[in-house]
Amino acid sequence: MTTVPAKRPARGRPAPGDGHARLPRPRRGSPTSRMLTLFGDYWWGRAEPLPSAAIVALLADFGVSEAAARAALSRMVKHRLLEPSRSGRTTGYRLAPRAVAVMGDALARILAFGAEERAWDGTWSIVALDDGPLPRTLRDAVRSRLQWLGFARLVDGMWLSPWDRHAEALDELRALGVVDVTTFTARLPAASPGRARPEEAWDLAGLAADYRAFIADATRLRAALAGGRVDPARALVQRTELTDRWIALANSDPDLPVELLPAGWPRAEARALLIEAHEALGERAMERVKEAIRAIEPDRADLVMRRSFRG
């Protein structure tokens, strides 16, 4: 067993997870979430601002009113997610450096998620802390941060992951001001390991149901595409929804080793359908984005790109 004591962050250096390194997590389906996905899928890496009127028009496809869209733009500027720009009478927005840095890491992780199975040596990472005396809001934050990293609570005060994520866990907890933490590694004994398995700490049945719902919806979408029943605006909405749902699945999936998963685990099938539908919708969705930009800034329409899960 290896024990790693928690250390306090160095003075003058922002701890990982604070406001400099973390973006606010927008509610799925919110105007902010939609805009971040649109920038990530169609305007990534562009220094040129995206016209605000085009953003408003695209959000209207998702049922977002003009007032709600412009309020969301103002909030994103306030949170340093977007930078405004003005040329003549045209206002535009580009991703702020803070958003680019954090979104770049997140996009790479989401694009790679589920692409391959990692080898596992049977070692568990354990994070132990006495969270009983902590205020409720802080306990909730501890739970949220550790679950974000793929940890699950085995018993009160003891969190585990099959992957070596001690450093990340300590960084996240330090950012919350929680430093009385011990981390160590452990292995199950070959003989008499006990009836309760560590992987039962995760709700794998619920996660499998979410994957199967995704598969059912992606299968119906594939049929609609085959029948030519998806116009550009609908393609944009469906493609964005697919991306957002995959992000939600990736964030809730602890990415357990294949040895710990139930037989017939549906993630590979879900990812294959995601790639197929995401690619099939790409050209039509991109045409809708170009159309919205062309109405405001014709010369910028050709700058639209489309992200692919194929790499």
C-alpha positions as CSV (number, residue, x, y, z in Angstrom):
1,M,0.0,0.0,0.0
2,T,1.3,3.4,-0.9
3,T,0.1,6.5,1.0
4,V,0.4,10.0,-0.5
5,P,-0.3,12.9,1.9
6,A,-2.1,15.9,0.6
7,K,0.0,19.1,0.2
8,R,-1.2,22.7,0.3
9,P,-0.9,24.6,-3.0
10,A,2.1,26.9,-3.4
11,R,1.4,30.6,-2.6
12,G,0.8,32.8,-5.6
13,R,0.0,29.9,-7.9
14,P,-3.7,29.2,-8.8
15,A,-4.7,25.7,-7.8
16,P,-6.1,23.6,-10.6
17,G,-9.9,23.7,-10.6
18,D,-10.2,27.4,-9.6
19,G,-11.7,30.1,-11.7
20,H,-8.6,30.4,-14.0
21,A,-8.6,26.7,-14.9
22,R,-12.2,25.7,-14.9
23,L,-15.2,26.8,-17.0
24,P,-18.7,27.0,-15.4
25,R,-20.6,23.9,-16.3
26,P,-23.6,25.0,-18.3
27,R,-26.8,23.1,-18.0
28,R,-27.2,20.8,-20.9
29,G,-29.5,22.3,-23.6
30,S,-29.1,25.8,-22.3
31,P,-28.2,28.6,-24.7
32,T,-24.7,28.7,-23.2
33,S,-24.3,25.0,-23.8
34,R,-25.6,25.3,-27.4
35,M,-23.2,28.2,-28.1
36,L,-20.2,26.4,-26.8
37,T,-21.0,23.4,-28.9
38,L,-21.5,25.5,-32.0
39,F,-18.2,27.3,-31.5
40,G,-16.5,23.9,-30.9
41,D,-18.0,22.1,-33.8
42,Y,-18.1,24.9,-36.5
43,W,-15.9,27.8,-35.5
44,W,-13.0,26.2,-33.7
45,G,-9.6,27.9,-34.0
46,R,-11.0,31.0,-35.8
47,A,-9.6,34.4,-34.8
48,E,-12.4,36.1,-36.7
49,P,-15.5,36.9,-34.6
50,L,-18.8,35.1,-35.3
51,P,-21.5,37.7,-36.1
52,S,-23.9,38.0,-33.2
53,A,-26.9,38.1,-35.5
54,A,-25.8,34.7,-37.0
55,I,-25.5,33.3,-33.5
56,V,-29.0,34.5,-32.6
57,A,-30.4,33.0,-35.8
58,L,-28.8,29.6,-35.2
59,L,-30.0,29.5,-31.6
60,A,-33.5,30.2,-32.9
61,D,-33.3,26.8,-34.6
62,F,-33.1,25.4,-31.0
63,G,-36.2,27.4,-29.9
64,V,-34.1,30.1,-28.1
65,S,-35.7,33.5,-28.4
66,E,-33.6,36.5,-29.5
67,A,-33.9,38.1,-26.0
68,A,-32.7,34.9,-24.3
69,A,-29.9,34.5,-26.9
70,R,-28.6,38.0,-26.3
71,A,-28.8,37.6,-22.6
72,A,-26.7,34.4,-22.8
73,L,-24.1,36.2,-24.9
74,S,-23.8,38.9,-22.2
75,R,-23.4,36.3,-19.5
76,M,-20.7,34.5,-21.5
77,V,-18.8,37.8,-21.9
78,K,-19.2,38.4,-18.2
79,H,-17.8,35.0,-17.4
80,R,-14.9,35.5,-19.8
81,L,-16.0,32.8,-22.2
82,L,-16.5,35.1,-25.1
83,E,-14.9,38.3,-26.3
84,P,-17.0,40.9,-28.1
85,S,-15.8,42.6,-31.3
86,R,-17.3,45.4,-33.3
87,S,-16.7,46.3,-37.0
88,G,-18.9,49.2,-38.2
89,R,-22.4,48.3,-37.3
90,T,-21.7,44.5,-37.0
91,T,-21.1,43.0,-33.6
92,G,-19.4,39.6,-33.3
93,Y,-18.0,37.3,-30.7
94,R,-14.9,35.0,-30.5
95,L,-14.0,32.4,-27.9
96,A,-11.9,34.0,-25.1
97,P,-8.4,32.5,-24.5
98,R,-9.7,31.0,-21.2
99,A,-12.5,29.1,-23.0
100,V,-10.1,28.0,-25.8
101,A,-7.6,26.5,-23.3
102,V,-10.1,24.6,-21.3
103,M,-12.4,23.6,-24.2
104,G,-9.4,22.3,-26.1
105,D,-8.6,19.8,-23.4
106,A,-12.2,18.8,-23.0
107,L,-12.8,18.4,-26.8
108,A,-9.7,16.2,-27.1
109,R,-11.0,14.0,-24.2
110,I,-14.6,13.8,-25.6
111,L,-13.4,13.0,-29.2
112,A,-11.2,10.1,-27.8
113,F,-13.7,8.8,-25.3
114,G,-14.6,5.2,-26.0
115,A,-12.3,4.8,-29.0
116,E,-10.2,2.1,-27.4
117,E,-10.0,0.0,-24.2
118,R,-7.1,0.6,-21.9
119,A,-5.1,-2.2,-20.2
120,W,-5.7,-2.5,-16.5
121,D,-3.3,-4.0,-14.0
122,G,-5.9,-4.7,-11.3
123,T,-4.8,-1.8,-9.0
124,W,-7.4,0.5,-7.4
125,S,-6.8,4.1,-6.5
126,I,-8.3,5.1,-3.2
127,V,-9.0,8.6,-1.8
128,A,-9.9,8.7,1.9
129,L,-11.2,11.8,3.7
130,D,-13.5,12.5,6.7
131,D,-16.2,14.6,5.0
132,G,-18.6,14.4,7.9
133,P,-17.5,17.7,9.6
134,L,-17.6,19.6,6.2
135,P,-20.5,22.0,5.5
136,R,-23.1,20.4,3.2
137,T,-22.3,22.7,0.2
138,L,-18.6,21.7,0.5
139,R,-19.5,18.0,0.8
140,D,-21.6,18.3,-2.4
141,A,-18.7,20.0,-4.1
142,V,-16.3,17.2,-3.1
143,R,-18.7,14.6,-4.4
144,S,-19.1,16.5,-7.7
145,R,-15.4,16.9,-8.3
146,L,-14.5,13.3,-7.5
147,Q,-17.4,11.9,-9.6
148,W,-16.2,14.2,-12.4
149,L,-12.8,12.4,-12.3
150,G,-14.5,9.0,-12.4
151,F,-14.4,8.1,-8.7
152,A,-17.3,6.5,-6.8
153,R,-18.0,6.3,-3.1
154,L,-17.5,2.8,-1.8
155,V,-18.3,3.7,1.8
156,D,-18.6,7.0,3.6
157,G,-15.3,8.9,3.2
158,M,-13.7,6.4,0.8
159,W,-13.7,7.0,-2.9
160,L,-12.1,4.6,-5.5
161,S,-11.2,4.5,-9.2
162,P,-9.5,1.8,-11.2
163,W,-7.2,4.4,-12.7
164,D,-4.2,6.3,-11.2
165,R,-5.9,9.6,-10.6
166,H,-4.4,10.5,-7.2
167,A,-2.8,13.8,-8.5
168,E,-6.0,15.0,-10.2
169,A,-8.1,14.2,-7.1
170,L,-5.7,16.0,-4.8
171,D,-5.6,19.0,-7.1
172,E,-9.4,19.2,-7.2
173,L,-9.7,18.8,-3.4
174,R,-7.0,21.4,-2.7
175,A,-8.9,23.9,-4.9
176,L,-11.9,23.4,-2.6
177,G,-9.7,23.9,0.5
178,V,-9.9,20.3,1.5
179,V,-6.4,19.1,2.5
180,D,-6.9,16.4,5.2
181,V,-6.8,13.7,2.6
182,T,-5.0,10.3,2.2
183,T,-4.6,8.5,-1.1
184,F,-3.4,5.0,-1.5
185,T,-3.5,2.0,-3.9
186,A,-5.0,-1.4,-3.3
187,R,-5.7,-4.8,-4.9
188,L,-8.4,-7.4,-4.3
189,P,-7.1,-10.6,-2.8
190,A,-7.2,-13.5,-5.3
191,A,-8.8,-15.8,-2.6
192,S,-12.0,-14.8,-0.8
193,P,-12.3,-11.2,-2.2
194,G,-15.7,-10.8,-0.6
195,R,-19.2,-10.9,-2.0
196,A,-19.6,-7.1,-2.8
197,R,-17.5,-6.0,-5.7
198,P,-15.9,-2.5,-5.9
199,E,-17.4,-1.9,-9.3
200,E,-20.9,-2.1,-7.7
201,A,-20.2,1.4,-6.3
202,W,-21.2,2.7,-9.8
203,D,-24.7,2.7,-11.2
204,L,-23.7,0.7,-14.2
205,A,-27.3,-0.5,-14.9
206,G,-28.5,3.1,-15.1
207,L,-25.6,4.1,-17.3
208,A,-26.3,1.1,-19.6
209,A,-29.9,2.3,-19.9
210,D,-28.7,5.8,-20.9
211,Y,-26.5,4.2,-23.6
212,R,-29.4,2.1,-24.9
213,A,-31.7,5.1,-25.1
214,F,-28.9,6.9,-27.1
215,I,-28.6,3.9,-29.4
216,A,-32.4,3.8,-30.0
217,D,-32.6,7.5,-30.8
218,A,-29.5,7.4,-33.1
219,T,-31.0,4.4,-34.9
220,R,-34.2,6.3,-35.5
221,L,-32.2,9.3,-36.7
222,R,-30.3,7.0,-39.1
223,A,-33.6,5.9,-40.6
224,A,-34.7,9.5,-41.0
225,L,-31.4,10.3,-42.8
226,A,-31.8,7.4,-45.1
227,G,-35.3,8.7,-46.0
228,G,-34.0,12.2,-46.7
229,R,-36.2,13.7,-44.1
230,V,-33.7,16.0,-42.4
231,D,-33.3,19.6,-43.7
232,P,-30.2,21.7,-42.8
233,A,-31.7,23.4,-39.8
234,R,-32.9,20.1,-38.4
235,A,-29.5,18.5,-39.2
236,L,-27.8,21.2,-37.1
237,V,-30.2,20.7,-34.1
238,Q,-29.9,16.9,-34.3
239,R,-26.1,16.9,-34.7
240,T,-25.7,19.3,-31.8
241,E,-28.0,17.2,-29.6
242,L,-26.0,14.1,-30.5
243,T,-22.8,15.9,-29.4
244,D,-24.3,17.2,-26.2
245,R,-25.7,13.8,-25.3
246,W,-22.4,12.1,-26.0
247,I,-20.6,14.7,-23.8
248,A,-23.2,13.9,-21.0
249,L,-22.5,10.2,-21.4
250,A,-18.8,10.6,-21.4
251,N,-19.0,12.8,-18.2
252,S,-21.1,10.2,-16.4
253,D,-19.2,7.1,-17.6
254,P,-16.3,6.3,-15.2
255,D,-14.6,4.5,-18.1
256,L,-14.1,1.3,-16.1
257,P,-11.8,-1.4,-17.5
258,V,-13.5,-4.0,-19.7
259,E,-12.8,-6.6,-17.0
260,L,-15.2,-4.8,-14.6
261,L,-18.1,-4.2,-17.1
262,P,-21.1,-6.4,-17.6
263,A,-21.3,-8.6,-20.7
264,G,-22.6,-6.8,-23.7
265,W,-21.6,-3.3,-22.5
266,P,-23.3,-0.9,-25.1
267,R,-20.7,1.9,-25.3
268,A,-19.0,0.6,-28.4
269,E,-22.3,0.3,-30.3
270,A,-23.3,3.8,-29.1
271,R,-20.0,5.3,-30.3
272,A,-20.3,3.7,-33.7
273,L,-23.8,5.0,-34.2
274,L,-22.7,8.5,-33.0
275,I,-19.9,8.6,-35.5
276,E,-22.1,7.4,-38.3
277,A,-24.9,9.9,-37.6
278,H,-22.6,12.8,-36.8
279,E,-20.8,12.4,-40.1
280,A,-24.0,11.9,-42.1
281,L,-25.5,15.1,-40.6
282,G,-22.3,17.1,-41.1
283,E,-22.7,18.6,-44.5
284,R,-26.3,19.7,-44.0
285,A,-25.6,21.1,-40.6
286,M,-22.6,23.0,-41.9
287,E,-24.7,24.5,-44.7
288,R,-27.1,25.8,-42.1
289,V,-24.3,27.5,-40.2
290,K,-22.9,29.0,-43.5
291,E,-26.4,30.2,-44.4
292,A,-26.8,32.1,-41.1
293,I,-23.3,33.7,-41.5
294,R,-23.7,34.5,-45.2
295,A,-26.8,36.6,-44.4
296,I,-24.6,38.9,-42.2
297,E,-21.0,38.5,-43.3
298,P,-20.9,36.7,-46.7
299,D,-17.1,36.6,-46.8
300,R,-16.9,34.6,-43.6
301,A,-19.3,31.8,-44.5
302,D,-16.4,29.8,-46.0
303,L,-14.6,29.9,-42.7
304,V,-17.0,27.4,-41.3
305,M,-15.5,24.0,-40.4
306,R,-17.0,20.8,-39.0
307,R,-15.5,18.7,-36.3
308,S,-15.4,14.9,-36.8
309,F,-15.3,12.1,-34.2
310,R,-13.3,10.2,-36.7
311,G,-10.3,12.3,-35.9
